[in-house]
């Protein structure tokens, strides 16, 4: 990678606040590999976007996030501008210290290897954001909404919020347009658009998803009686339920999604709560240079 100028962006609030007391031991193996590291700490949501852009403007060419999927999402949004990296020679990495750490489960390779990864751009209400892993609506968005209201939660509390959403949130009537051609309408409990294969803390929602193939995988769970919902969700959101009467699966490069009724339409991307009701997703292939690091 040539001469590395490294910036580490630490989110001490990640992992339900657990990173605050353990960030130092994450960095010790990197310091033995690279020497002294330049660190910055986030103090509020969204700050990693600004810190990343500032670091790139200052000539740093290797940005390492220490936090969860949400932290890395912010770093990616600081790294990208108009579907291109601010500095195409710069690389990113992530030391996982979040609740779920789902993104890295889809990254394969040896320590030190550099991968070229796809991103997804989502446009809603005149605002564009990028994400690396998975965006979901319905129950997935409802979990993100409830967590956002409570702030950082430990994993057990997060799981409690997820169970509460399953028991109480309604199905949503939506229209999905797949690659501008196929229209799908109906009532769905949850939908997930996958760049990576995992979300929700180790749930393998798509066995075909790859961060490097230029494709997205869509999974939507149709409305059934609530008493039948939990086993259906487990099978659908762990990749065990194929396309059928209760589960819709498609591979695509773009997706338009909109609710067909009023009320809240909760959705999220990489665990971050989204805003807007008509969503347009498109894959941005091969734009992130990602270097695999290990902290052990």
N, C-alpha and C positions, 0 to 999 in steps of 0.2 A: 504493500500500500504506500510505499515511499515514506516520506517524513510525516509522522503523525503529530498533529496538534489536537490534543484530546480535551474535550469538555464533558464532565459528568453532571447530569441534571438529576438531582435527588428530590423525590417527593416524600417528605417525612410523614405525611398523612396517609400514605398508601398502606395497604394491608390492615385497614382499620386503625392506623396510627402506629402499628408495630415497627414500621421502618425507622421511626424516630430513634428507637433504642438499639438498632442493629445495623444501621447503614455502614458503619465503619468496617465491620468484618466482611461486608460484601466487597469492599474496595481493596482489601489487603492483597488478594491474589493478583488483581490488576496492577497494583503498584509494584509488585515483585516482577511483573512482566514488562511494564512500560515506564516505571519510575514514578516520581511525584505527579499527582493528578490535579487538575484544576476543577473545582467543584462549585456548583451553585445550587441553592435550595429554593424550592417553590414555597410560597406562603399562601397561595389562594388558587382556586380553579382557573385554568386558562393561562397561568403564568409560564408554563413550560413552552407554550407556543412562542411567546415573546423572547424567552431566554434562548431558545433554539435559533431563532432568526438573528438575534444579537450576536450569538456565538459564531454563526456562519459569516455574518458581516465583518466580524473581527478576525476572520481567517482560520478559525478552528475547522478541521476537516474530518473529525471523528467525534460524533455526539453519542454518548452512552446514557441511556435513561436508567435510573434506579427507581423502580416503582412498579405499578401494575399496568394492565392494558390501557386504562384511561390516560396514564402518564405518557405512554408511548404514542397514543393517538395524538396527544397535544404536540409531541415532538415532531411527528410526521407532518402535522399541519403547519408547523414552523419551517419545515424542510421544503415544502412544496409551494409553488406559485404558478398558476396558469398551467397546470398539468405537467409541470417540469420541476426538477429539483432546483433550488436556489443556486446551489453549487453542485454540478453533476459529478464532481470528483469526490465529494464528501460521502462518508458512510455513516450508518446508524447502527446501534446495538441496544440491547435491553438486558438488564439484570433483573429477573422477576422477583418482585416483593409485594405483589398485590394479593387479592383474595382468591381470584380464579386462575390468573396467569394462563389464559387459554390460547393466546396468540402463539406463544412459543411452542406449544404442543404440535403445531403444524410445520415448524421449521426443522428440517433435517440436515445434519451435517456435522463435521468434526469441529472442535474448537479452533478458531482462527480462520475457518473457511468463510468466503464471501459469497453471498447469494444475491441474485437480482430478483426482487419480488414485485408482484403486482399490488396496486392499491385499488380502492373503489372510491369514486367521487359521488356524493349525494347532494342534490340541489333541492332546496325547499325554501319557500317564502323569500326568494331572491338571495339566498345565502348558500354558499358552497362549502362543504367540508369533505375531508378525506378520511377514510378509515382502512385499517389493515385486515380486520378479521371478519366480524359478523355484525349485521344490523338486523334487528328484529322488531316486530310490531305486535300489538295485542298484549298477551301476558308478559312477554319479554320486556316490552316498553313499560308496562305497569310496574314490574319489579324495579326497573331503573327509576321510575317516578317516585316510588315509595322510599327507595334508598336515598334519592336526592333530597327528599324532605327531611330525612333524619340525619344526613351527613354520613361520615365514615362509620361503618359498622364492622364488627368482627364477623368471621365467617358464619358462626352459628346464628347470629342475628340476621345476616343476609339470607340464609336458608329459610329462616322463619318468615321473612318478607316474601320470599318466593312461594312458599306454601300458602300464605295468606292470599296472594294474587291468584293462585290456582283455584282456591275455594270461593273467591268472591268476584273476580273480574269477568265482565261479559264477553261474549264473542263479538267480533266486529265484522260488519258488512263492507266488503272492499271490492274494488276493481283493480286487477293487475293486468298490465300490458307487457308481454314478454317479447323482447327484441322488436318492438313496434309492430308485431304481427298477430300474435295469439292473445286473445282477450279471455281472462278468467274472472268470473264474478261469483260471489257467494259469501256465506258467513263462516268466519274462521276464528278459532281460539287464539292461534299464534302463527306467525310466519317468520322465517329466518332466511336472509340472503347471505350466502356464505362465500367468502374468499378463502378463509381458513376453515378447518373442519370442526373446530370445537367452540362451544360457548357455554355460559351458565355454570362454569366450574366443572370441567372434564366431560361434559356431554358431547359426544361425537355425533353431531347432527348430520354431517355429510361424510360418507366414506370416500367420495370421489373428489372432494374439494382439494385444490392445490393452490398455493400462493404463487406458483410460477407458470401456470398454463394459459393465462389470459381468459379464463372462464369463471363464471359465478354459478353457484348452486342454490336453487330456491327450494325451500320446503315449507309447505303450509298445511296446517292441521284443520280440517273441516269441523264445523260444529256438530257435536254429538251430545247425548244426554250427559249431564255433569257427572253422574255416577260412573260413566264409562270413560271419563276423560283422563284420569290419572294413568291407567295402563297404556292408553293410546299415546299420551304425551311421552311417556317413558320410551315406548317403542319408536315413535317418530323422531324424537329429539336425541336419540342415541343411534340413529341410522339403521335401526332394525326393521322399520316399517317401509316396504317398497311403495312405489306409486300404486294407488288403489282408490277405493271408494271414499276413504277417510283421510288420505294423505295425498297431496299434490307435490310432485317433484319435477323440476325443470332445470336444464342447463341453459345459460344465457350469457350475453355480454351487456345487456341493458335491461332495465325494468322500470316501468312507471307504476306507481302505487298510489291509490287515493281512496279515502273512505266514502261510502255511499249514503251515509247518514250523519246527523249532527252529533254533538257531544264531543267528549275528549277522544283523541286518537293518539294514544301513547306509542312512541317508538324510540329506539335507541341505536347507537352505533358504537361498538367497542365499549359498551357499558355507559356511555355518555347520553344523557337525555336529549332527544331531538326536538326541534321546534318546526312547526309547519304541518300542513295536512296533505298537500300533493307532493309526492316525492319522486324524483327521477334519479336513478342509479345508473352509473356506467363504469365499466372496468377501465383502469388506466394501467396497461401492461408494462412490466419490466422497468419501473421507474425508481425503485429504492435499492440502493446498495446496502446490504445488511450483512454485518460481520457477526459470526457466532462467538459469544463469550461464555465462559463458565466462571462462577465465583467460588467453586469448590476445587 
